[in-house]
Amino acid sequence: MSSSKSQLPILLLIVFSFVSSQCFANQPTPETSIEYQYVIEWDLFYGKGDDFDLTLNLARPINGKGRFPALIFLFGGGYEKGFKEVWTEEIKEAAKRGYVAAAIDYRLTSVRDESGQPKYPFPAQLQDAKCAVRWLRANADKYNIDVNRIGVMGFSAGGNLALMLGLTDSSHGFEGGCGDIKISSRVQAIVNLDGFTNSELYYPIRSYFIEPWLGGTPEQEPERYKNSSPTMYGSADDPPVLSICGALSKAILSQVELLDEKMKEVGAYHRLIVRENVGHARMALMNFKGGVSPIWEFLDKYLKNE
């Protein structure tokens, strides 16, 4: 009898722990880091692209003073595939460093209409990214965001999208109708990880995703090829850009070098880092051993003024 009584508190503790875990399974869970505690909120609705619900995952600090800079992360996948969860570890890291970090979904060309054509061609993805920036600004009070310090990072097609988001403004006609269009979609810093910068030059290499995205060949859709190429933009008031490319990713590197020339011609800041013995691989491009990452140095300088 005494043995069963002694086991009762343990049994109660097990039951309480199980019930508690079920009650809080879907709640933001704080995790401790050296700098900031943070929470992650999943699948937050940030707007509607035509008939498509757009969502994002948000990691944010829950301690520390003042308004935090924000970062948007854009996945790659040739505009035909991909998902925001690939950035989960990065948004955690950003939150630990004092950023409000959002990994966003955007519309893909793999979704087809009744005729079999892509339902969401260019510039749907750019409109979605701009909508996400406006959503962050509209919710700045709720998430303690500094509306004047928002950056973007993207890999591959996401890098192209990050550049397009940062180098275009409302005068270029890509704002779309998602969210409050009276709110600015401009960003203050751009990180491009091996994103192509000239759609026509990249077409012979990746025609299988560029043609559905732009609705045809360069001969059929010359304006779309021009308008989707970051090298066609660039002005002195553009936000600073950091591009990191793999030396083995020669087709993209040659295009980013053209962007580098263009940005310097117009008096905008662009830094190009070439990673030796690295190809088109996100983690390899981001992994800097034996020192401080130039990515965080860049973001802290331009978004934290450090």
N, C-alpha and C positions, 0 to 999 in steps of 0.2 A: 504493500500500500504506500509506504513512504517513497518507494522508488517511482511509482506512477505520479505522485505529487511533485517529486523533484523534476520530472520531465515536463510538467504542465507549463511552466514559464517559457521553456524552449519552444514547445509547440505553439503557444500563443505568439511568440516572436516570429516564428516562421509564417504563420497565418497573416500577421500584421504586415510583414515584409512583402508577401505576395500581393495582398490587397492594395498596399501603397504603390507597388510597382505598376499594377494595372490601372490605378486611378491616375497616375502621372505619366503613363507611357506615351501619351501624345502631347505632353507639355514641354515647353522649352527647358532644357536641362543645363544649369550652369556648370562650367568646367573651369578649373583653376589653372592659371598660367603664371609665369613670373611677373608679367606686366598687368594683364587684365583678365578678369573673369568675363565669360561671355555666354550668350545663349544662341541657339539656332532655331529659327522658325522655318517650317517647311511649306512649300507650295502656296505661298501667299499670292493672291490674285492681284496683278498689277495693271491689267487692262484687257481690252478685247480687240483682236485683230480680225476684222470682218466677223466671222462666226466662231473664231478660235479663242478660247480662254488662255490668256498668257499668265504664267506663274513664275515665281522666283523663290529661291532659298536664301534666307537672310541670316547672317551671323553678325552679332553686334556686342560691343562691350557693355557690361552692366555696372562697372565701377569707373572711377576717373572723372575728372572735371571737364566742363565745357562741352562745346559741340565737337563731334568727331568728323574727320573727312570720310568720304564714302568711295567705294570701289565697285565697279560692275565687271563681272567676269563673263566672257563670251566663248562658248565651246566651238571646236572645229568639227569638220565632217562634210565639207563640200556643199554646204547649204541643203543637203539632202538627208542627213542623219545627224545624230548626236543628242546629248541630253545634259542638263545643267549639273547633274550629280557628279560629273567628272571633276568638278572644281571644289568638292566638299572639303578636302584637306586644306586647300588654299584659302577658302573663306574663313576657316577656323584660324589659320595662321594670321590672316589679316586682322581678324577680331582681336587676337592676342596682342597684336601690335597697335591697337587703338584705331582701327578702321571699322566702319559699318560696311560689310561686304555682301554683295548680292550676286549670286549666280543665276542667270536668267535663261528661261526658255525663249525661243523665237520660232516663227513659222518656217516650215521646211518644204522643199520642193517635192519631196516624196509623197505628199498628200495630193491626190489627183482629183480633178473634177469629173463630171459624167462623160466627157469626151476623151478622158485619159490624159489631159494636159495638166501640168503642174497648177495647182489651185492658188499657190502663193509664190509667184515669181518676184524678182527684184522690182521695186524696192521694199517689199513687205518686211524683210528682216531688218532693214535699216529703220523703218518706221517703228518696229517693235522696240529696238534698242533705244531710240529717242523717247519712246513712251516710258521706258523703264527709268530713264534719267528724270523725266518729269514727275514720275511717281515718287522717287526718292525725295525730290524737292517738296512735293505736296505733302509728304509725310515726315518732313524734317523735325517737327516738334515731337512727334510720337517716338521717333528713333534717335533723337539727339544728334541730327546731322547738320554739318555746316554746309549750307547750300552753295557756298562759293568755293568749295573744295571737293569736287567730284572727279574721279579718274576712271579709266576703263582699261582692261587688259583682255587680249584675245589671242587665240592660237589658230593658225592656218586660216580657214575661212573666217573664223572668229577674229583673227588679226586684221584681215581685210575689212571686216565689219567695224572693228574698233577704230581703224583709221578713217573710214567713211563717217562714222559717228563724230569723230573729233575734228575732222577737216572740213565738214560741211556745216552750213548754218541755215537759218530759215529762208534765206534768199535763194537756196538751191531747190526748194520745192519737195523736200523729202520728209516733212514733219508728220504727214498722215493725220488721222483724226482720232487717235487713241489718247485718252487722258485729257487733261486740261492744256490745250495748245497755247494758252496765254503764258504758260510757264516755260522758261527757257530749257532747251535740251542740250545746251553747250556743256562741255566738260573742260577740266583744267589740266589734265595730263593723260597721255596715251602710252600704253605698252603694247607693242606689236611683236608677237612671237611667230616668226616665219609666215607672215601673211602676205599673199600676193598683192601687187599694187597696180598691175595693168592687165585687165581682163583679156584684151585682144592678144597680147603676147603669151598669156598663159593658156589660151584656148587650145592650141595644138597639143598641149601636154595633158590637159584635164578637160577635154571637150565633153566628156560623159556627164560632168556635173554643171559645167558652165553653160552649155547649150540649153538645158531645161531651165536653169536659173534666169537666163537672159532672154529666153524665148526664141532662140534661133542662132545662126552663125554670125560672125562679125559682118559679113556682107549683108545679111538680112536685117540685122538690128544694130547698125553702127552707133546710134545715139546711146543705146543702153550699154554697149561696151565702153563707150567713152564715159558715161555718167557713173558707172560702177567702179571706175579706176581711181584710186586715191592720188595717183600721179597727175591727174587732171585738176587737182585742187591744190591749195597751199597759198597762204598769205601771211603777212608779217604778224598778224594778230592771232594766229593759230596757237593752240596750246603746245607745250613742249612734247616731243615724241622720243621714246626710246624703242629702237628696233633691235631684236636679237635674232640672228639667222644662223643656220648651220652651213658650214663651208661646203658640205656635201650636197646641200639643197641648192644646186647651182642656178636653176631656173628662177627660183624665188629670190635668191641673193642678188642676181643681176637686176631684178626689178626694184628691189629695195635700194640698191645703189642709185638707181634713177630717181627714186623718191628723195634720197639724201641730197642729190644735186639740186633738185627742185626746191626743197625746203631751204637750203642755204642760199639759193638765188633770190628768194623772196624775203629773206631775213628772219625765217622762223627757226626754232631750235629743233635739231634732229641729231640724235646720237645713234650710230650703228655699231653694234658689237657682233663680230663674226666668231662663232664657236668652231674651232678646228676639230676635225674628225667627228662631227655631229651632223646628222641628217635631219629629216623632217620629223622630229620627235619632241613632244612637249616637255616631258620631264628632263630629258637630256639638255634641252635649251635652258631650262630654269635652274638646273642643279649646278651651283657654283661652290666648290669645296675650298676650304682653307682660307676663308675670308668672308667679308660682308657681301651679300648679294647686291650687284649693281641695280637690280630691280627695286629692292627696298630702299637703297640709297636714292635712286631717282624719285620714287614716289614720296619718300619722306621729305626730300628737298622741295618738291613742287606742290605737295598737298599738305605738308606739316610745316613748311618753311624752316626745316632743320638743316 
